[in-house]
Amino acid sequence: MAKIRDDLEGVVWVDVDGTPVKLVAGDTVPDGVAVGVHVLADVDTADEHAVEVPEGDPNESWKVDELKAYAAEHTIDLGDATKKADILAAIELAGEN
């Protein structure tokens, strides 16, 4: 199972079946949850959880997991957004602050 790297400072928020879950250093990534590669302890054994974030600004062509990974990397609170349009709107709103 994938784990959050031990030297991570801060937290990673993920969505588990519509419930926000806080992960800290050393925590196991829940099954079916995608997180950015930069927070994983051992990317080789956690490839199923690793999501590569595309270059450039988020847009409609990105997949939901890519948008969520971008938000996690930039500590953007997605609230209860689960649909692509809502996630993208939350990311865009965070960029305006």
Biopython code that builds the backbone (N, CA, C, O; Angstrom):
import numpy as np
from Bio.PDB.StructureBuilder import StructureBuilder

atoms = [
    (1, "MET", "N", (0.844, -1.188, 0.000)),
    (1, "MET", "CA", (0.000, 0.000, 0.000)),
    (1, "MET", "C", (0.882, 1.242, 0.000)),
    (1, "MET", "O", (1.969, 1.258, 0.577)),
    (2, "ALA", "N", (0.387, 2.273, -0.659)),
    (2, "ALA", "CA", (1.117, 3.538, -0.731)),
    (2, "ALA", "C", (1.037, 4.263, 0.606)),
    (2, "ALA", "O", (0.030, 4.210, 1.313)),
    (3, "LYS", "N", (2.128, 4.940, 0.923)),
    (3, "LYS", "CA", (2.176, 5.724, 2.163)),
    (3, "LYS", "C", (2.639, 7.132, 1.860)),
    (3, "LYS", "O", (3.371, 7.376, 0.900)),
    (4, "ILE", "N", (2.194, 8.055, 2.704)),
    (4, "ILE", "CA", (2.662, 9.436, 2.631)),
    (4, "ILE", "C", (4.097, 9.453, 3.170)),
    (4, "ILE", "O", (4.397, 8.809, 4.175)),
    (5, "ARG", "N", (4.971, 10.192, 2.497)),
    (5, "ARG", "CA", (6.379, 10.187, 2.907)),
    (5, "ARG", "C", (6.537, 10.708, 4.337)),
    (5, "ARG", "O", (5.801, 11.584, 4.790)),
    (6, "ASP", "N", (7.516, 10.140, 5.024)),
    (6, "ASP", "CA", (7.724, 10.433, 6.448)),
    (6, "ASP", "C", (8.176, 11.862, 6.723)),
    (6, "ASP", "O", (7.964, 12.374, 7.822)),
    (7, "ASP", "N", (8.791, 12.509, 5.748)),
    (7, "ASP", "CA", (9.300, 13.865, 5.990)),
    (7, "ASP", "C", (8.327, 14.961, 5.550)),
    (7, "ASP", "O", (8.687, 16.138, 5.530)),
    (8, "LEU", "N", (7.102, 14.579, 5.199)),
    (8, "LEU", "CA", (6.118, 15.571, 4.774)),
    (8, "LEU", "C", (5.761, 16.481, 5.939)),
    (8, "LEU", "O", (5.449, 16.016, 7.036)),
    (9, "GLU", "N", (5.811, 17.775, 5.688)),
    (9, "GLU", "CA", (5.369, 18.745, 6.691)),
    (9, "GLU", "C", (3.996, 19.234, 6.268)),
    (9, "GLU", "O", (3.794, 19.600, 5.110)),
    (10, "GLY", "N", (3.067, 19.243, 7.181)),
    (10, "GLY", "CA", (1.710, 19.651, 6.859)),
    (10, "GLY", "C", (0.813, 18.446, 6.651)),
    (10, "GLY", "O", (1.099, 17.350, 7.133)),
    (11, "VAL", "N", (-0.270, 18.661, 5.932)),
    (11, "VAL", "CA", (-1.251, 17.604, 5.720)),
    (11, "VAL", "C", (-1.662, 17.546, 4.252)),
    (11, "VAL", "O", (-1.450, 18.489, 3.489)),
    (12, "VAL", "N", (-2.246, 16.429, 3.886)),
    (12, "VAL", "CA", (-2.834, 16.246, 2.559)),
    (12, "VAL", "C", (-4.292, 15.881, 2.791)),
    (12, "VAL", "O", (-4.591, 14.920, 3.500)),
    (13, "TRP", "N", (-5.204, 16.652, 2.190)),
    (13, "TRP", "CA", (-6.626, 16.344, 2.298)),
    (13, "TRP", "C", (-7.043, 15.565, 1.071)),
    (13, "TRP", "O", (-6.737, 15.958, -0.055)),
    (14, "VAL", "N", (-7.742, 14.457, 1.282)),
    (14, "VAL", "CA", (-8.248, 13.636, 0.189)),
    (14, "VAL", "C", (-9.734, 13.382, 0.401)),
    (14, "VAL", "O", (-10.255, 13.526, 1.507)),
    (15, "ASP", "N", (-10.396, 13.006, -0.669)),
    (15, "ASP", "CA", (-11.815, 12.702, -0.622)),
    (15, "ASP", "C", (-11.982, 11.189, -0.636)),
    (15, "ASP", "O", (-11.574, 10.523, -1.588)),
    (16, "VAL", "N", (-12.583, 10.647, 0.422)),
    (16, "VAL", "CA", (-12.850, 9.212, 0.501)),
    (16, "VAL", "C", (-14.365, 9.034, 0.560)),
    (16, "VAL", "O", (-14.993, 9.245, 1.597)),
    (17, "ASP", "N", (-14.929, 8.643, -0.571)),
    (17, "ASP", "CA", (-16.370, 8.438, -0.670)),
    (17, "ASP", "C", (-17.171, 9.645, -0.188)),
    (17, "ASP", "O", (-18.161, 9.502, 0.530)),
    (18, "GLY", "N", (-16.725, 10.842, -0.595)),
    (18, "GLY", "CA", (-17.435, 12.062, -0.244)),
    (18, "GLY", "C", (-17.101, 12.630, 1.122)),
    (18, "GLY", "O", (-17.669, 13.646, 1.523)),
    (19, "THR", "N", (-16.195, 11.998, 1.837)),
    (19, "THR", "CA", (-15.794, 12.473, 3.154)),
    (19, "THR", "C", (-14.349, 12.964, 3.109)),
    (19, "THR", "O", (-13.468, 12.229, 2.664)),
    (20, "PRO", "N", (-14.087, 14.196, 3.563)),
    (20, "PRO", "CA", (-12.709, 14.669, 3.577)),
    (20, "PRO", "C", (-11.899, 13.926, 4.648)),
    (20, "PRO", "O", (-12.339, 13.776, 5.787)),
    (21, "VAL", "N", (-10.710, 13.469, 4.254)),
    (21, "VAL", "CA", (-9.837, 12.732, 5.168)),
    (21, "VAL", "C", (-8.469, 13.403, 5.152)),
    (21, "VAL", "O", (-7.931, 13.705, 4.086)),
    (22, "LYS", "N", (-7.912, 13.633, 6.331)),
    (22, "LYS", "CA", (-6.608, 14.271, 6.468)),
    (22, "LYS", "C", (-5.537, 13.197, 6.588)),
    (22, "LYS", "O", (-5.631, 12.307, 7.435)),
    (23, "LEU", "N", (-4.514, 13.283, 5.735)),
    (23, "LEU", "CA", (-3.372, 12.375, 5.803)),
    (23, "LEU", "C", (-2.137, 13.162, 6.222)),
    (23, "LEU", "O", (-1.921, 14.286, 5.769)),
    (24, "VAL", "N", (-1.335, 12.565, 7.084)),
    (24, "VAL", "CA", (-0.089, 13.176, 7.529)),
    (24, "VAL", "C", (1.058, 12.218, 7.242)),
    (24, "VAL", "O", (0.837, 11.099, 6.777)),
    (25, "ALA", "N", (2.266, 12.651, 7.515)),
    (25, "ALA", "CA", (3.457, 11.837, 7.262)),
    (25, "ALA", "C", (3.285, 10.435, 7.834)),
    (25, "ALA", "O", (2.899, 10.266, 8.990)),
    (26, "GLY", "N", (3.578, 9.427, 7.001)),
    (26, "GLY", "CA", (3.510, 8.035, 7.426)),
    (26, "GLY", "C", (2.165, 7.366, 7.266)),
    (26, "GLY", "O", (2.068, 6.145, 7.392)),
    (27, "ASP", "N", (1.110, 8.144, 6.987)),
    (27, "ASP", "CA", (-0.221, 7.551, 6.817)),
    (27, "ASP", "C", (-0.297, 6.727, 5.532)),
    (27, "ASP", "O", (0.397, 7.013, 4.556)),
    (28, "THR", "N", (-1.142, 5.710, 5.547)),
    (28, "THR", "CA", (-1.405, 4.899, 4.366)),
    (28, "THR", "C", (-2.470, 5.593, 3.523)),
    (28, "THR", "O", (-3.468, 6.083, 4.052)),
    (29, "VAL", "N", (-2.253, 5.631, 2.214)),
    (29, "VAL", "CA", (-3.215, 6.228, 1.299)),
    (29, "VAL", "C", (-4.364, 5.236, 1.114)),
    (29, "VAL", "O", (-4.128, 4.086, 0.743)),
    (30, "PRO", "N", (-5.604, 5.666, 1.366)),
    (30, "PRO", "CA", (-6.743, 4.754, 1.220)),
    (30, "PRO", "C", (-6.862, 4.227, -0.211)),
    (30, "PRO", "O", (-6.512, 4.925, -1.163)),
    (31, "ASP", "N", (-7.350, 3.012, -0.359)),
    (31, "ASP", "CA", (-7.557, 2.419, -1.674)),
    (31, "ASP", "C", (-8.469, 3.304, -2.513)),
    (31, "ASP", "O", (-9.459, 3.843, -2.020)),
    (32, "GLY", "N", (-8.122, 3.444, -3.775)),
    (32, "GLY", "CA", (-8.935, 4.207, -4.698)),
    (32, "GLY", "C", (-8.735, 5.701, -4.648)),
    (32, "GLY", "O", (-9.406, 6.434, -5.375)),
    (33, "VAL", "N", (-7.820, 6.181, -3.802)),
    (33, "VAL", "CA", (-7.572, 7.610, -3.669)),
    (33, "VAL", "C", (-6.280, 7.954, -4.398)),
    (33, "VAL", "O", (-5.257, 7.297, -4.208)),
    (34, "ALA", "N", (-6.332, 8.980, -5.227)),
    (34, "ALA", "CA", (-5.156, 9.429, -5.962)),
    (34, "ALA", "C", (-4.550, 10.642, -5.267)),
    (34, "ALA", "O", (-5.259, 11.565, -4.867)),
    (35, "VAL", "N", (-3.234, 10.624, -5.130)),
    (35, "VAL", "CA", (-2.514, 11.766, -4.566)),
    (35, "VAL", "C", (-1.345, 12.098, -5.475)),
    (35, "VAL", "O", (-0.932, 11.274, -6.291)),
    (36, "GLY", "N", (-0.818, 13.293, -5.335)),
    (36, "GLY", "CA", (0.333, 13.698, -6.128)),
    (36, "GLY", "C", (1.552, 12.860, -5.795)),
    (36, "GLY", "O", (1.749, 12.451, -4.651)),
    (37, "VAL", "N", (2.367, 12.610, -6.807)),
    (37, "VAL", "CA", (3.574, 11.801, -6.639)),
    (37, "VAL", "C", (4.497, 12.397, -5.579)),
    (37, "VAL", "O", (5.187, 11.666, -4.869)),
    (38, "HIS", "N", (4.508, 13.715, -5.477)),
    (38, "HIS", "CA", (5.433, 14.395, -4.573)),
    (38, "HIS", "C", (5.196, 14.074, -3.089)),
    (38, "HIS", "O", (6.081, 14.328, -2.272)),
    (39, "VAL", "N", (4.048, 13.532, -2.722)),
    (39, "VAL", "CA", (3.783, 13.241, -1.314)),
    (39, "VAL", "C", (3.938, 11.765, -0.967)),
    (39, "VAL", "O", (3.780, 11.384, 0.192)),
    (40, "LEU", "N", (4.246, 10.931, -1.958)),
    (40, "LEU", "CA", (4.356, 9.493, -1.718)),
    (40, "LEU", "C", (5.748, 9.094, -1.260)),
    (40, "LEU", "O", (6.754, 9.638, -1.715)),
    (41, "ALA", "N", (5.781, 8.128, -0.348)),
    (41, "ALA", "CA", (7.045, 7.661, 0.206)),
    (41, "ALA", "C", (7.842, 6.861, -0.807)),
    (41, "ALA", "O", (9.050, 7.063, -0.930)),
    (42, "ASP", "N", (7.203, 5.967, -1.528)),
    (42, "ASP", "CA", (7.901, 5.091, -2.457)),
    (42, "ASP", "C", (7.080, 4.986, -3.730)),
    (42, "ASP", "O", (6.185, 4.149, -3.841)),
    (43, "VAL", "N", (7.394, 5.836, -4.679)),
    (43, "VAL", "CA", (6.593, 5.911, -5.895)),
    (43, "VAL", "C", (6.618, 4.599, -6.660)),
    (43, "VAL", "O", (5.624, 4.252, -7.298)),
    (44, "ASP", "N", (7.732, 3.850, -6.617)),
    (44, "ASP", "CA", (7.814, 2.588, -7.349)),
    (44, "ASP", "C", (6.764, 1.586, -6.898)),
    (44, "ASP", "O", (6.229, 0.843, -7.721)),
    (45, "THR", "N", (6.457, 1.553, -5.602)),
    (45, "THR", "CA", (5.486, 0.586, -5.097)),
    (45, "THR", "C", (4.091, 1.189, -4.981)),
    (45, "THR", "O", (3.154, 0.513, -4.556)),
    (46, "ALA", "N", (3.952, 2.453, -5.354)),
    (46, "ALA", "CA", (2.670, 3.127, -5.192)),
    (46, "ALA", "C", (2.160, 3.698, -6.507)),
    (46, "ALA", "O", (1.355, 4.629, -6.497)),
    (47, "ASP", "N", (2.603, 3.169, -7.624)),
    (47, "ASP", "CA", (2.228, 3.715, -8.921)),
    (47, "ASP", "C", (0.726, 3.812, -9.115)),
    (47, "ASP", "O", (0.258, 4.729, -9.789)),
    (48, "GLU", "N", (-0.041, 2.897, -8.547)),
    (48, "GLU", "CA", (-1.485, 2.952, -8.721)),
    (48, "GLU", "C", (-2.089, 4.178, -8.069)),
    (48, "GLU", "O", (-3.185, 4.595, -8.445)),
    (49, "HIS", "N", (-1.397, 4.772, -7.093)),
    (49, "HIS", "CA", (-1.897, 5.958, -6.407)),
    (49, "HIS", "C", (-1.290, 7.243, -6.940)),
    (49, "HIS", "O", (-1.779, 8.332, -6.640)),
    (50, "ALA", "N", (-0.232, 7.129, -7.725)),
    (50, "ALA", "CA", (0.473, 8.301, -8.211)),
    (50, "ALA", "C", (-0.254, 8.897, -9.410)),
    (50, "ALA", "O", (-0.646, 8.185, -10.335)),
    (51, "VAL", "N", (-0.425, 10.191, -9.378)),
    (51, "VAL", "CA", (-1.056, 10.897, -10.482)),
    (51, "VAL", "C", (-0.095, 11.982, -10.939)),
    (51, "VAL", "O", (0.271, 12.866, -10.164)),
    (52, "GLU", "N", (0.309, 11.912, -12.193)),
    (52, "GLU", "CA", (1.161, 12.947, -12.765)),
    (52, "GLU", "C", (0.291, 14.154, -13.098)),
    (52, "GLU", "O", (-0.732, 14.021, -13.771)),
    (53, "VAL", "N", (0.691, 15.315, -12.632)),
    (53, "VAL", "CA", (-0.047, 16.538, -12.919)),
    (53, "VAL", "C", (0.485, 17.110, -14.230)),
    (53, "VAL", "O", (1.690, 17.324, -14.369)),
    (54, "PRO", "N", (-0.407, 17.360, -15.194)),
    (54, "PRO", "CA", (0.033, 17.913, -16.481)),
    (54, "PRO", "C", (0.691, 19.286, -16.317)),
    (54, "PRO", "O", (0.491, 19.975, -15.316)),
    (55, "GLU", "N", (1.473, 19.660, -17.319)),
    (55, "GLU", "CA", (2.092, 20.991, -17.350)),
    (55, "GLU", "C", (1.010, 22.034, -17.605)),
    (55, "GLU", "O", (-0.030, 21.735, -18.192)),
    (56, "GLY", "N", (1.262, 23.245, -17.163)),
    (56, "GLY", "CA", (0.361, 24.353, -17.456)),
    (56, "GLY", "C", (-0.758, 24.501, -16.440)),
    (56, "GLY", "O", (-0.768, 23.865, -15.386)),
    (57, "ASP", "N", (-1.691, 25.357, -16.796)),
    (57, "ASP", "CA", (-2.825, 25.636, -15.919)),
    (57, "ASP", "C", (-3.921, 24.595, -16.106)),
    (57, "ASP", "O", (-4.142, 24.116, -17.218)),
    (58, "PRO", "N", (-4.607, 24.245, -15.020)),
    (58, "PRO", "CA", (-5.707, 23.276, -15.117)),
    (58, "PRO", "C", (-6.773, 23.754, -16.103)),
    (58, "PRO", "O", (-7.073, 24.945, -16.187)),
    (59, "ASN", "N", (-7.336, 22.803, -16.843)),
    (59, "ASN", "CA", (-8.392, 23.148, -17.794)),
    (59, "ASN", "C", (-9.301, 21.940, -18.003)),
    (59, "ASN", "O", (-9.087, 20.884, -17.408)),
    (60, "GLU", "N", (-10.301, 22.100, -18.838)),
    (60, "GLU", "CA", (-11.307, 21.059, -19.069)),
    (60, "GLU", "C", (-10.741, 19.753, -19.614)),
    (60, "GLU", "O", (-11.369, 18.703, -19.482)),
    (61, "SER", "N", (-9.551, 19.810, -20.228)),
    (61, "SER", "CA", (-8.975, 18.594, -20.801)),
    (61, "SER", "C", (-8.351, 17.687, -19.736)),
    (61, "SER", "O", (-8.070, 16.518, -19.998)),
    (62, "TRP", "N", (-8.138, 18.232, -18.536)),
    (62, "TRP", "CA", (-7.554, 17.435, -17.459)),
    (62, "TRP", "C", (-8.581, 16.455, -16.919)),
    (62, "TRP", "O", (-9.783, 16.721, -16.939)),
    (63, "LYS", "N", (-8.088, 15.309, -16.432)),
    (63, "LYS", "CA", (-8.944, 14.311, -15.779)),
    (63, "LYS", "C", (-9.201, 14.744, -14.335)),
    (63, "LYS", "O", (-8.447, 15.537, -13.771)),
    (64, "VAL", "N", (-10.262, 14.220, -13.752)),
    (64, "VAL", "CA", (-10.624, 14.564, -12.372)),
    (64, "VAL", "C", (-9.469, 14.261, -11.418)),
    (64, "VAL", "O", (-9.160, 15.084, -10.555)),
    (65, "ASP", "N", (-8.826, 13.100, -11.552)),
    (65, "ASP", "CA", (-7.707, 12.760, -10.667)),
    (65, "ASP", "C", (-6.553, 13.742, -10.813)),
    (65, "ASP", "O", (-5.878, 14.057, -9.833)),
    (66, "GLU", "N", (-6.321, 14.228, -12.031)),
    (66, "GLU", "CA", (-5.257, 15.205, -12.248)),
    (66, "GLU", "C", (-5.598, 16.529, -11.572)),
    (66, "GLU", "O", (-4.734, 17.168, -10.971)),
    (67, "LEU", "N", (-6.855, 16.934, -11.674)),
    (67, "LEU", "CA", (-7.292, 18.167, -11.007)),
    (67, "LEU", "C", (-7.173, 18.043, -9.489)),
    (67, "LEU", "O", (-6.736, 18.977, -8.816)),
    (68, "LYS", "N", (-7.563, 16.888, -8.956)),
    (68, "LYS", "CA", (-7.457, 16.673, -7.507)),
    (68, "LYS", "C", (-5.998, 16.670, -7.064)),
    (68, "LYS", "O", (-5.668, 17.223, -6.016)),
    (69, "ALA", "N", (-5.123, 16.051, -7.856)),
    (69, "ALA", "CA", (-3.697, 16.029, -7.516)),
    (69, "ALA", "C", (-3.116, 17.441, -7.568)),
    (69, "ALA", "O", (-2.302, 17.806, -6.719)),
    (70, "TYR", "N", (-3.527, 18.236, -8.555)),
    (70, "TYR", "CA", (-3.087, 19.633, -8.646)),
    (70, "TYR", "C", (-3.524, 20.395, -7.393)),
    (70, "TYR", "O", (-2.736, 21.123, -6.789)),
    (71, "ALA", "N", (-4.784, 20.219, -7.015)),
    (71, "ALA", "CA", (-5.298, 20.898, -5.825)),
    (71, "ALA", "C", (-4.523, 20.480, -4.584)),
    (71, "ALA", "O", (-4.211, 21.319, -3.739)),
    (72, "ALA", "N", (-4.210, 19.199, -4.464)),
    (72, "ALA", "CA", (-3.445, 18.719, -3.310)),
    (72, "ALA", "C", (-2.051, 19.336, -3.291)),
    (72, "ALA", "O", (-1.571, 19.746, -2.234)),
    (73, "GLU", "N", (-1.396, 19.407, -4.453)),
    (73, "GLU", "CA", (-0.056, 19.987, -4.534)),
    (73, "GLU", "C", (-0.051, 21.460, -4.163)),
    (73, "GLU", "O", (0.937, 21.968, -3.634)),
    (74, "HIS", "N", (-1.152, 22.147, -4.438)),
    (74, "HIS", "CA", (-1.235, 23.587, -4.183)),
    (74, "HIS", "C", (-2.073, 23.912, -2.944)),
    (74, "HIS", "O", (-2.482, 25.055, -2.740)),
    (75, "THR", "N", (-2.320, 22.896, -2.126)),
    (75, "THR", "CA", (-3.129, 23.027, -0.909)),
    (75, "THR", "C", (-4.391, 23.859, -1.137)),
    (75, "THR", "O", (-4.675, 24.812, -0.411)),
    (76, "ILE", "N", (-5.126, 23.471, -2.159)),
    (76, "ILE", "CA", (-6.396, 24.117, -2.480)),
    (76, "ILE", "C", (-7.520, 23.262, -1.913)),
    (76, "ILE", "O", (-7.637, 22.076, -2.222)),
    (77, "ASP", "N", (-8.335, 23.878, -1.088)),
    (77, "ASP", "CA", (-9.476, 23.178, -0.487)),
    (77, "ASP", "C", (-10.580, 23.056, -1.527)),
    (77, "ASP", "O", (-11.112, 24.061, -1.998)),
    (78, "LEU", "N", (-10.917, 21.837, -1.880)),
    (78, "LEU", "CA", (-11.977, 21.600, -2.863)),
    (78, "LEU", "C", (-13.352, 21.518, -2.229)),
    (78, "LEU", "O", (-14.359, 21.371, -2.923)),
    (79, "GLY", "N", (-13.391, 21.614, -0.905)),
    (79, "GLY", "CA", (-14.674, 21.504, -0.225)),
    (79, "GLY", "C", (-15.322, 20.175, -0.541)),
    (79, "GLY", "O", (-14.680, 19.133, -0.417)),
    (80, "ASP", "N", (-16.570, 20.187, -0.945)),
    (80, "ASP", "CA", (-17.255, 18.940, -1.287)),
    (80, "ASP", "C", (-17.394, 18.761, -2.797)),
    (80, "ASP", "O", (-18.247, 18.003, -3.261)),
    (81, "ALA", "N", (-16.547, 19.464, -3.569)),
    (81, "ALA", "CA", (-16.582, 19.335, -5.030)),
    (81, "ALA", "C", (-16.107, 17.948, -5.455)),
    (81, "ALA", "O", (-15.043, 17.492, -5.036)),
    (82, "THR", "N", (-16.897, 17.287, -6.283)),
    (82, "THR", "CA", (-16.520, 15.972, -6.792)),
    (82, "THR", "C", (-16.595, 15.909, -8.315)),
    (82, "THR", "O", (-15.961, 15.051, -8.928)),
    (83, "LYS", "N", (-17.360, 16.803, -8.929)),
    (83, "LYS", "CA", (-17.489, 16.836, -10.380)),
    (83, "LYS", "C", (-16.385, 17.705, -10.969)),
    (83, "LYS", "O", (-15.928, 18.662, -10.343)),
    (84, "LYS", "N", (-15.963, 17.353, -12.194)),
    (84, "LYS", "CA", (-14.863, 18.063, -12.837)),
    (84, "LYS", "C", (-15.093, 19.576, -12.869)),
    (84, "LYS", "O", (-14.197, 20.343, -12.515)),
    (85, "ALA", "N", (-16.274, 20.008, -13.288)),
    (85, "ALA", "CA", (-16.556, 21.443, -13.390)),
    (85, "ALA", "C", (-16.449, 22.133, -12.038)),
    (85, "ALA", "O", (-15.930, 23.246, -11.949)),
    (86, "ASP", "N", (-16.934, 21.486, -10.988)),
    (86, "ASP", "CA", (-16.880, 22.064, -9.644)),
    (86, "ASP", "C", (-15.453, 22.125, -9.116)),
    (86, "ASP", "O", (-15.062, 23.101, -8.477)),
    (87, "ILE", "N", (-14.678, 21.078, -9.387)),
    (87, "ILE", "CA", (-13.273, 21.042, -8.957)),
    (87, "ILE", "C", (-12.496, 22.138, -9.683)),
    (87, "ILE", "O", (-11.721, 22.864, -9.062)),
    (88, "LEU", "N", (-12.699, 22.259, -10.981)),
    (88, "LEU", "CA", (-12.011, 23.278, -11.764)),
    (88, "LEU", "C", (-12.395, 24.671, -11.280)),
    (88, "LEU", "O", (-11.542, 25.556, -11.198)),
    (89, "ALA", "N", (-13.667, 24.873, -10.961)),
    (89, "ALA", "CA", (-14.118, 26.173, -10.450)),
    (89, "ALA", "C", (-13.444, 26.498, -9.114)),
    (89, "ALA", "O", (-13.048, 27.641, -8.886)),
    (90, "ALA", "N", (-13.311, 25.509, -8.233)),
    (90, "ALA", "CA", (-12.658, 25.734, -6.944)),
    (90, "ALA", "C", (-11.188, 26.100, -7.140)),
    (90, "ALA", "O", (-10.662, 26.968, -6.443)),
    (91, "ILE", "N", (-10.528, 25.437, -8.087)),
    (91, "ILE", "CA", (-9.117, 25.728, -8.377)),
    (91, "ILE", "C", (-8.990, 27.148, -8.936)),
    (91, "ILE", "O", (-8.111, 27.908, -8.531)),
    (92, "GLU", "N", (-9.868, 27.489, -9.859)),
    (92, "GLU", "CA", (-9.827, 28.830, -10.446)),
    (92, "GLU", "C", (-10.117, 29.901, -9.402)),
    (92, "GLU", "O", (-9.487, 30.958, -9.410)),
    (93, "LEU", "N", (-11.054, 29.643, -8.512)),
    (93, "LEU", "CA", (-11.383, 30.586, -7.442)),
    (93, "LEU", "C", (-10.189, 30.781, -6.516)),
    (93, "LEU", "O", (-9.906, 31.902, -6.095)),
    (94, "ALA", "N", (-9.497, 29.708, -6.201)),
    (94, "ALA", "CA", (-8.326, 29.808, -5.326)),
    (94, "ALA", "C", (-7.230, 30.639, -5.980)),
    (94, "ALA", "O", (-6.455, 31.293, -5.283)),
    (95, "GLY", "N", (-7.156, 30.621, -7.298)),
    (95, "GLY", "CA", (-6.158, 31.415, -8.020)),
    (95, "GLY", "C", (-6.447, 32.893, -8.007)),
    (95, "GLY", "O", (-5.550, 33.702, -8.242)),
    (96, "GLU", "N", (-7.692, 33.263, -7.734)),
    (96, "GLU", "CA", (-8.082, 34.674, -7.709)),
    (96, "GLU", "C", (-7.781, 35.333, -6.382)),
    (96, "GLU", "O", (-7.802, 36.560, -6.287)),
    (97, "ASN", "N", (-7.497, 34.541, -5.342)),
    (97, "ASN", "CA", (-7.247, 35.106, -4.005)),
    (97, "ASN", "C", (-5.872, 35.697, -3.923)),
    (97, "ASN", "O", (-5.485, 36.218, -2.876)),
]
sb = StructureBuilder()
sb.init_structure("model")
sb.init_model(0)
sb.init_chain("A")
sb.init_seg("    ")
for serial, (resi, resn, name, xyz) in enumerate(atoms, 1):
    if name == "N":
        sb.init_residue(resn, " ", resi, " ")
    sb.init_atom(name, np.array(xyz, "f"), 0.0, 1.0, " ", f" {name:<3s}", serial, name[0])
structure = sb.get_structure()
